Amino acid sequence: MDAVRLILASRRALAGGADTAEMMAEVWQAQALAQAIGSRLAVSGPPELRGEALGLTELAGRGCGVLDPPELDPGDSRAAQLTELDDPRETLLCLGGLLGEVGMSLVGMASAGADETAYWQCMEAIDAADESRDRVREMLRKLAAREEVLRQDTHDSPSGV
């Protein structure tokens, strides 16, 4: 399934989370999806993004690691359903939005946390989501710079007339 569709599904699921356990499962799903997208971009994305994409993979993996993984059937993981990443820019724009919503959800859960362990899990996951979002922003910046260079090259090249 296309990355953008999976991100939108994650955003809807996160917004519709009813209780803390469900919300934590959705946060884990979002982090796992960010990790999968980072991995895909590191392997087959534009060369300018590969270093940042590896960083995203590591940070999102840390975000998953601090949370208890939900009990999912292997096919229910959105990250496992990722088959296409057609438009890196659109994917990164959507992923940045998702990671922002993950951070806000985690802040709410940390504030309402029943115990200290849940609070610290949320705080560490907030850090991972925030740092992941920073990587996404940097990749978007690099894509914009790449597009500008391509526009300049096209503008500067002779028209063949």
Secondary structure, 3 states (H helix, E strand, C coil): CEHHHHHHHHHHHHHCCCCHHHHHHHHHHHHHHHHHHHHHHHHHCCHHHHHHHHHHHHHHHHHHHCCCCCCCCHHHCCHHHCCECCCHHHHHHHHHHHHHHHHHHHHHHHHCCCCHHHHHHHHHHHHHHHHHHHHHHHHHHHHHHHHHHHHHHHHHCCCCC
